[in-house]
């Protein structure tokens, strides 16, 4: 829970901070957890901040003894998963409950109860704290990318490099993702659609994946709005734009926002998402949207009769730039059906991404933004269903290869909108 400098490691090894104050093992991911059950509880750090656990279960890891042999360390119902924790904590209290002995002094380490094997601790030169090297079990994975399949079946020896070094990226040709991995990486799209895409990663084979996250996140209460008439659509991108405001989110996002606003191009189906803290700030989101489409205002803007769309300030801005503001009648939201549908689709995809990555709810703006990014890469365009939105606008095929993490033990987080980078949620230190 405390912030410490990270230690260079030999993949796929991790380092747990040996903590005498923690009453239970604190994990940042499911790599060292088995028999997991949903367990939401408040967790307090020594600095006074609080966080929330998501799962509880059995702590399981491989530890290296002094004779270079690996021992399977298992303790039932002794670990909590706290996704936004800064470090893995190894509880001395739980070790003593299991009957092990913890030694400090000239030979710090952990003496196991039954085998009498001795696991030495490693001292962090930056903080002076003791660390316990951990290696994932051979059958474990981080929820998206199988660790041992990517790293090899042999368990590596735990070693500490003498100086910091950058680990080489794993060639993507050495890793063949499963159908479930492809399904999760592409934002939980349908199996048939993923087989049709050519985005630089292997296509799935075999039967469709039964995904419980999709069943949970994509449940619908009513049919989506009907599409508009093809003859009345625009002939160029971002000439005819539909926009809608989402409902207020229960949790405030990490950028202090409560609403997201999808701008949908009725020609291609492309989506651009902006975020606001209050409804009255819609005009600022509209300015940012225009800046992202090279400063050219659309010719037609379709909205409903929400107060944020009927303000005098927005009306004067649209008239100044010769934008036709088309307002749908009461109870006729099918006139802005594309944006109404976008709100629901982005929410369900974002929920699936958050559940898959085991992230706190405060990261929903990043998930919404990445959902729009994946939708533009994978969805069929409105004017030409044979092409994706990306292919129609940029006249070339998309590739998702550049957005796969180089270290497959990390949790893929999303696409950064304001930088040429991806966001990675590292499994070994869970930095956010």
C-alpha positions as CSV (number, residue, x, y, z in Angstrom):
1,X,0.0,0.0,0.0
2,X,3.0,2.3,0.5
3,X,4.9,3.8,-2.4
4,X,8.4,2.2,-2.8
5,X,10.9,2.2,-5.7
6,X,10.4,-0.8,-8.0
7,X,13.1,-3.5,-8.0
8,X,14.5,-5.0,-11.3
9,X,13.4,-8.6,-11.6
10,X,13.7,-11.7,-13.7
11,X,10.4,-12.4,-15.4
12,X,8.1,-13.9,-14.4
13,X,9.3,-13.3,-10.8
14,X,7.7,-10.9,-8.4
15,X,8.7,-9.4,-5.1
16,X,6.4,-9.2,-2.1
17,X,7.2,-6.7,0.6
18,X,7.5,-8.6,4.0
19,X,5.2,-6.6,6.2
20,X,4.7,-7.1,9.9
21,X,1.7,-4.8,10.1
22,X,-0.6,-6.4,7.5
23,X,-3.0,-8.9,8.9
24,X,-3.5,-10.6,5.5
25,X,-1.6,-11.0,2.3
26,X,-2.3,-8.1,-0.1
27,X,-2.2,-8.9,-3.9
28,X,-2.5,-6.6,-6.8
29,X,-3.9,-9.2,-9.3
30,X,-5.1,-12.8,-9.4
31,X,-1.7,-14.3,-10.4
32,X,-1.1,-15.6,-6.9
33,X,-4.7,-16.3,-6.0
34,X,-6.8,-19.4,-6.3
35,X,-10.3,-20.4,-5.1
36,X,-11.2,-16.7,-5.5
37,X,-14.5,-15.4,-4.3
38,X,-16.0,-12.0,-4.6
39,X,-15.2,-10.0,-1.5
40,X,-15.7,-6.3,-1.3
41,X,-14.2,-4.7,1.8
42,X,-12.5,-1.5,2.8
43,X,-8.7,-1.7,3.2
44,X,-6.7,1.0,5.0
45,X,-3.1,1.8,4.4
46,X,-0.5,3.1,6.9
47,X,-0.6,6.5,5.2
48,X,-4.3,6.8,6.1
49,X,-5.7,6.3,2.6
50,X,-8.4,3.7,2.0
51,X,-9.0,1.4,-0.9
52,X,-11.4,-1.5,-1.7
53,X,-10.7,-5.2,-2.1
54,X,-12.4,-7.2,-4.9
55,X,-11.7,-10.8,-4.2
56,X,-10.5,-13.1,-1.4
57,X,-9.0,-16.6,-1.7
58,X,-6.0,-18.9,-1.2
59,X,-2.5,-17.6,-1.5
60,X,-0.4,-19.8,-3.8
61,X,3.1,-19.2,-5.2
62,X,6.4,-20.8,-6.0
63,X,9.3,-19.8,-3.8
64,X,13.0,-20.7,-4.3
65,X,14.8,-22.3,-1.4
66,X,18.6,-22.1,-0.6
67,X,19.2,-25.4,-2.5
68,X,17.7,-23.8,-5.7
69,X,14.6,-26.1,-5.5
70,X,11.2,-24.5,-5.8
71,X,8.6,-25.1,-3.1
72,X,4.8,-24.6,-3.6
73,X,3.7,-22.2,-0.8
74,X,-0.1,-22.4,-0.2
75,X,-2.2,-20.9,2.5
76,X,-6.0,-21.0,2.3
77,X,-8.2,-18.0,2.7
78,X,-5.3,-15.7,3.5
79,X,-5.1,-13.2,0.6
80,X,-7.1,-10.2,-0.6
81,X,-6.9,-8.7,-4.1
82,X,-6.7,-4.9,-4.0
83,X,-6.3,-3.7,-7.7
84,X,-4.9,-0.2,-6.9
85,X,-2.4,-1.3,-4.3
86,X,1.1,-0.1,-5.0
87,X,3.0,-3.3,-3.9
88,X,2.3,-6.9,-3.0
89,X,2.4,-7.4,0.8
90,X,3.4,-10.7,2.4
91,X,1.9,-10.8,5.9
92,X,4.1,-12.1,8.7
93,X,1.0,-12.7,10.8
94,X,-0.4,-15.1,8.2
95,X,3.0,-16.8,7.9
96,X,3.0,-17.4,11.7
97,X,-0.6,-18.7,11.6
98,X,0.5,-21.3,9.0
99,X,3.2,-22.5,11.4
100,X,6.2,-21.0,9.5
101,X,9.1,-19.2,11.2
102,X,10.3,-15.7,10.1
103,X,13.9,-14.9,10.7
104,X,15.6,-11.5,10.6
105,X,19.2,-10.5,11.3
106,X,22.2,-12.0,9.6
107,X,20.2,-14.6,7.6
108,X,16.7,-13.2,7.0
109,X,14.3,-15.5,5.5
110,X,11.3,-17.8,5.9
111,X,11.6,-21.3,7.4
112,X,8.8,-23.6,6.3
113,X,7.0,-25.7,8.9
114,X,6.9,-29.2,7.3
115,X,9.8,-29.4,4.9
116,X,12.1,-27.2,7.0
117,X,13.1,-25.5,3.7
118,X,14.6,-22.0,4.1
119,X,13.6,-19.2,1.6
120,X,15.9,-16.2,1.9
121,X,14.7,-12.7,1.8
122,X,16.1,-10.0,-0.4
123,X,16.9,-6.5,1.0
124,X,15.8,-3.5,-1.0
125,X,18.8,-1.2,-1.2
126,X,16.5,1.8,-1.7
127,X,14.3,1.4,1.3
128,X,16.1,-1.2,3.5
129,X,12.9,-3.4,3.5
130,X,12.9,-7.1,3.1
131,X,11.4,-8.7,0.0
132,X,10.2,-12.2,-0.7
133,X,10.7,-13.3,-4.3
134,X,7.6,-15.0,-5.8
135,X,7.2,-17.0,-9.0
136,X,3.7,-17.7,-10.4
137,X,2.5,-21.3,-10.3
138,X,2.9,-23.2,-13.6
139,X,-0.9,-23.4,-14.2
140,X,-1.7,-19.7,-13.4
141,X,-2.4,-16.8,-15.7
142,X,-3.3,-13.2,-15.2
143,X,-6.8,-13.4,-16.6
144,X,-5.9,-12.4,-20.2
145,X,-2.5,-13.7,-21.2
146,X,-1.3,-17.1,-20.0
147,X,2.0,-16.6,-18.2
148,X,3.6,-20.0,-18.6
149,X,2.5,-20.3,-22.2
150,X,4.2,-17.0,-23.0
151,X,7.3,-17.5,-20.9
152,X,7.8,-21.2,-21.3
153,X,6.8,-24.2,-19.1
154,X,10.1,-24.3,-17.2
155,X,10.1,-22.4,-13.9
156,X,12.9,-19.8,-14.0
157,X,15.4,-19.3,-11.1
158,X,14.9,-16.2,-9.0
159,X,17.8,-13.8,-9.3
160,X,18.4,-10.1,-8.7
161,X,20.4,-8.3,-11.4
162,X,23.2,-6.2,-10.1
163,X,22.2,-3.1,-12.1
164,X,18.8,-2.0,-13.5
165,X,18.2,-3.3,-17.0
166,X,15.3,-3.2,-19.5
167,X,13.7,-6.6,-20.2
168,X,13.5,-7.4,-23.9
169,X,10.0,-7.6,-25.4
170,X,8.6,-11.0,-26.1
171,X,8.3,-11.5,-29.9
172,X,4.6,-11.8,-30.8
173,X,5.4,-14.7,-33.1
174,X,6.3,-16.8,-30.1
175,X,2.8,-16.4,-28.6
176,X,-0.4,-17.8,-30.1
177,X,-3.3,-16.3,-28.2
178,X,-6.4,-18.4,-27.5
179,X,-9.8,-17.6,-28.8
180,X,-10.7,-16.2,-25.3
181,X,-7.6,-14.0,-25.3
182,X,-8.5,-12.5,-28.8
183,X,-12.1,-12.0,-27.6
184,X,-11.0,-10.1,-24.6
185,X,-8.3,-8.0,-26.4
186,X,-10.8,-6.9,-29.1
187,X,-13.3,-5.6,-26.6
188,X,-15.6,-8.6,-26.4
189,X,-16.9,-8.5,-30.0
190,X,-18.7,-11.4,-31.5
191,X,-16.9,-14.5,-32.7
192,X,-18.1,-14.1,-36.3
193,X,-16.9,-10.5,-36.5
194,X,-13.5,-11.3,-35.0
195,X,-13.0,-13.9,-37.7
196,X,-13.6,-11.3,-40.4
197,X,-11.2,-8.7,-39.1
198,X,-7.6,-8.3,-40.5
199,X,-5.9,-6.2,-37.8
200,X,-2.5,-7.8,-37.6
201,X,-3.2,-10.5,-35.0
202,X,-4.2,-14.2,-35.5
203,X,-7.8,-14.9,-36.3
204,X,-9.8,-17.1,-33.9
205,X,-10.5,-20.7,-35.0
206,X,-13.1,-23.3,-33.8
207,X,-16.3,-22.6,-32.0
208,X,-17.4,-19.3,-30.5
209,X,-16.3,-18.5,-27.0
210,X,-19.0,-18.6,-24.3
211,X,-18.1,-15.4,-22.3
212,X,-19.9,-14.8,-19.0
213,X,-18.7,-11.2,-18.9
214,X,-20.5,-10.6,-22.2
215,X,-23.7,-12.1,-20.9
216,X,-23.5,-9.9,-17.8
217,X,-22.4,-6.6,-19.5
218,X,-24.5,-6.8,-22.7
219,X,-27.9,-7.7,-21.2
220,X,-30.6,-5.5,-22.8
221,X,-34.0,-4.3,-21.6
222,X,-35.2,-3.1,-25.0
223,X,-34.3,-3.2,-28.7
224,X,-31.8,-0.5,-29.9
225,X,-33.0,2.4,-32.0
226,X,-33.7,1.8,-35.7
227,X,-31.1,3.1,-38.1
228,X,-31.7,6.1,-40.3
229,X,-32.6,6.0,-44.0
230,X,-29.6,5.4,-46.2
231,X,-30.7,8.0,-48.8
232,X,-30.7,10.7,-46.1
233,X,-27.2,10.1,-44.8
234,X,-24.2,12.5,-45.4
235,X,-21.7,11.8,-48.1
236,X,-18.5,12.8,-46.2
237,X,-17.2,12.2,-42.7
238,X,-18.3,14.5,-39.8
239,X,-20.8,16.5,-41.9
240,X,-23.8,15.0,-40.1
241,X,-23.2,14.4,-36.4
242,X,-25.5,13.0,-33.7
243,X,-24.7,13.7,-30.0
244,X,-26.2,12.6,-26.7
245,X,-25.3,12.9,-23.1
246,X,-25.0,9.8,-20.9
247,X,-26.7,9.5,-17.5
248,X,-24.7,10.5,-14.4
249,X,-22.3,7.8,-13.4
250,X,-22.5,6.6,-9.9
251,X,-18.7,6.9,-9.4
252,X,-16.7,10.0,-10.2
253,X,-14.0,9.2,-12.8
254,X,-10.3,9.7,-12.2
255,X,-10.5,13.0,-14.2
256,X,-13.2,14.3,-11.9
257,X,-16.0,13.7,-14.5
258,X,-19.5,12.2,-14.2
259,X,-20.8,12.2,-17.8
260,X,-19.5,11.1,-21.2
261,X,-20.7,12.5,-24.5
262,X,-20.4,10.4,-27.7
263,X,-20.3,12.3,-31.0
264,X,-21.3,9.9,-33.7
265,X,-20.6,10.5,-37.4
266,X,-23.8,9.5,-39.3
267,X,-21.8,8.9,-42.5
268,X,-19.3,6.4,-41.2
269,X,-20.5,5.5,-37.7
270,X,-17.2,6.8,-36.1
271,X,-17.4,7.7,-32.5
272,X,-15.5,10.5,-30.6
273,X,-16.1,10.7,-26.8
274,X,-15.7,13.7,-24.6
275,X,-16.2,13.9,-20.8
276,X,-17.6,16.6,-18.6
277,X,-18.2,17.1,-14.9
278,X,-21.6,18.8,-15.2
279,X,-24.2,19.0,-18.0
280,X,-23.8,22.7,-18.4
281,X,-20.2,22.1,-19.6
282,X,-21.3,20.6,-22.8
283,X,-20.2,23.6,-24.9
284,X,-16.6,23.0,-23.7
285,X,-16.9,19.4,-24.8
286,X,-18.2,20.6,-28.2
287,X,-15.1,22.9,-28.6
288,X,-12.8,19.9,-27.9
289,X,-14.7,17.8,-30.4
290,X,-14.3,20.4,-33.1
291,X,-10.6,20.6,-32.4
292,X,-10.2,16.9,-32.8
293,X,-11.8,17.0,-36.3
294,X,-9.3,19.6,-37.5
295,X,-11.4,22.6,-36.4
296,X,-14.2,22.1,-39.0
297,X,-17.7,22.4,-37.6
298,X,-20.3,19.8,-38.8
299,X,-23.0,21.0,-41.2
300,X,-25.8,19.4,-39.1
301,X,-25.9,18.6,-35.4
302,X,-28.6,16.3,-34.2
303,X,-29.6,16.4,-30.5
304,X,-32.7,15.9,-28.3
305,X,-34.3,18.7,-26.2
306,X,-31.9,18.4,-23.2
307,X,-31.2,21.6,-21.4
308,X,-27.5,21.4,-22.2
309,X,-28.3,21.4,-25.9
310,X,-30.8,24.3,-25.7
311,X,-28.6,26.9,-24.1
312,X,-28.3,30.4,-25.6
313,X,-24.5,30.2,-25.7
314,X,-24.5,27.0,-27.8
315,X,-27.3,28.4,-30.1
316,X,-25.2,31.5,-30.8
317,X,-22.1,29.4,-31.5
318,X,-23.8,27.1,-34.0
319,X,-25.4,30.1,-35.8
320,X,-22.0,31.8,-36.0
321,X,-20.5,28.8,-37.8
322,X,-23.6,28.0,-40.0
323,X,-24.4,24.7,-38.2
324,X,-27.9,23.5,-38.6
325,X,-29.2,22.3,-35.2
326,X,-31.8,19.6,-35.7
327,X,-33.7,18.8,-32.5
328,X,-35.8,15.7,-32.3
329,X,-39.4,15.8,-31.1
330,X,-40.5,14.6,-27.7
331,X,-40.5,10.8,-27.4
332,X,-38.9,10.4,-30.9
333,X,-35.4,9.6,-29.9
334,X,-34.9,7.4,-33.0
335,X,-34.0,10.7,-34.7
336,X,-30.7,10.6,-32.7
337,X,-30.7,6.8,-32.6
338,X,-27.0,6.5,-33.5
339,X,-25.9,8.5,-30.4
340,X,-28.5,6.9,-28.2
341,X,-27.2,3.5,-29.2
342,X,-23.6,4.6,-28.8
343,X,-24.2,5.4,-25.1
344,X,-25.5,1.9,-24.4
345,X,-22.8,0.1,-26.5
346,X,-19.9,2.1,-25.0
347,X,-21.2,1.5,-21.5
348,X,-21.6,-2.3,-21.9
349,X,-18.1,-2.6,-23.6
350,X,-16.5,-0.5,-20.9
351,X,-18.1,-2.6,-18.2
352,X,-16.8,-5.7,-19.8
353,X,-13.3,-4.3,-20.0
354,X,-13.4,-3.2,-16.3
355,X,-14.6,-6.6,-15.2
356,X,-12.0,-8.4,-17.3
357,X,-9.1,-6.2,-16.0
358,X,-10.4,-6.3,-12.4
359,X,-10.1,-2.5,-12.2
360,X,-11.9,-0.1,-9.8
361,X,-14.9,1.7,-11.1
362,X,-13.1,5.1,-11.0
363,X,-11.3,4.1,-14.2
364,X,-14.5,4.1,-16.3
365,X,-13.5,7.2,-18.4
366,X,-10.4,5.2,-19.7
367,X,-12.6,2.2,-20.4
368,X,-15.2,4.3,-22.2
369,X,-12.5,6.0,-24.3
370,X,-10.9,2.7,-25.2
371,X,-14.4,1.2,-26.0
372,X,-14.8,4.0,-28.6
373,X,-11.3,3.3,-30.0
374,X,-12.1,-0.4,-30.4
375,X,-15.5,0.3,-31.9
376,X,-13.9,2.4,-34.6
377,X,-11.5,-0.4,-35.3
378,X,-13.9,-3.3,-35.4
379,X,-17.4,-2.0,-36.3
380,X,-18.8,-2.0,-39.8
381,X,-19.2,1.5,-41.3
382,X,-22.7,2.8,-42.0
383,X,-22.1,3.7,-45.6
384,X,-20.2,0.5,-46.6
385,X,-20.8,-2.5,-44.4
386,X,-17.9,-4.3,-46.1
387,X,-15.4,-1.9,-44.5
388,X,-14.7,-1.0,-40.9
389,X,-15.0,2.6,-39.8
390,X,-11.3,2.9,-39.7
391,X,-10.9,1.5,-43.2
392,X,-13.6,3.8,-44.6
393,X,-12.0,7.0,-43.1
394,X,-8.3,6.3,-43.6
395,X,-8.4,4.0,-46.7
396,X,-6.2,1.4,-45.1
397,X,-6.6,-1.6,-42.9
398,X,-6.3,-1.2,-39.2
399,X,-3.8,-3.1,-37.0
400,X,-4.1,-3.9,-33.3
401,X,-0.6,-5.3,-33.1
402,X,0.9,-2.0,-31.9
403,X,-1.6,-2.0,-29.0
404,X,-0.7,-5.4,-27.5
405,X,1.6,-5.1,-24.5
406,X,5.2,-6.2,-25.0
407,X,5.2,-7.9,-21.6
408,X,2.4,-10.4,-21.7
409,X,2.2,-10.7,-17.9
410,X,0.8,-7.1,-17.8
411,X,-2.9,-6.4,-17.9
412,X,-3.9,-4.5,-21.1
413,X,-5.5,-1.2,-20.0
414,X,-6.4,0.8,-23.0
415,X,-5.5,3.4,-25.6
416,X,-4.3,6.8,-24.5
417,X,-6.2,9.5,-26.4
418,X,-3.8,12.4,-25.8
419,X,-0.6,10.5,-26.5
420,X,0.8,8.0,-28.9
421,X,0.9,5.2,-26.3
422,X,-1.1,2.5,-24.6
423,X,-1.9,2.3,-20.9
424,X,-0.6,-0.8,-19.2
425,X,-1.7,-2.0,-15.7
426,X,1.4,-4.0,-14.6
427,X,0.6,-7.2,-12.8
428,X,3.9,-7.1,-10.8
429,X,3.5,-3.7,-9.2
430,X,-0.1,-2.6,-10.1
431,X,0.9,1.0,-10.7
432,X,-2.0,3.2,-11.7
